[in-house]
Amino acid sequence: MVGILDGYPPKSILIASRYLIQTNNQTITQTIDQVTPFIWQGDVKFERLRRILSDQAAYMCLAVKNIKKTEKYPNLSHVTCIIHALHRVREFIRKENHQVDRMVAEIKKILLKSARRKQLFRLQTGLELPSSVIVSR
């Protein structure tokens, strides 16, 4: 996804989508090199690519580090997603507080199985139920 960094809310545009059989720093580096011509329609302005936003996966960090070493993209910086870090903090808190985690799970079970209970919850609290969360790595 590409967006302009001008201080206004971004209007991001999906430039390309790739399915990688193998994800490592080399395939990420190659993919970045393959998709940048789409941004400027062939006339690649390497100095204008400023940010890569990704998770903290080792292969992403290494890919950006290798790209920066080539000096092909002189103004490039890597920003790791804050959501990934917050997720790790949440997982730690969840792991350390077994009773609270179990209580929340039981309440969710009670509420999610009955439309009437959901309605009562909304009326009593004035809140919507949180969306279902998929716990992953």
C-alpha angles and dihedrals in degrees: 000000000000131000139167118253101216103128094264125105106283125251098204121201125203105232101177142349121208133187108215117202089200125026115208137124093275096054091046091050091049092048093052090050091048097051102041092079088062091060095059097024097247100321097093114205098198094181091060095062100094111161140033113191116198144135121277095264111147093233091055093050091048093046093054091043090053092047091052091050091060090057087220090125103036098179098043121129131176121230117189115214115262090211090066091054093046090050090055091051091049091050091051092050091047092050093049095048106053096163094052091045091051092047092052090048092051093048090050090051091051094048100040096055097058131053089199092055090048090053092049091049091053092047095048099042104025087227134119119234112259116254116263110275123214110214110217138157 
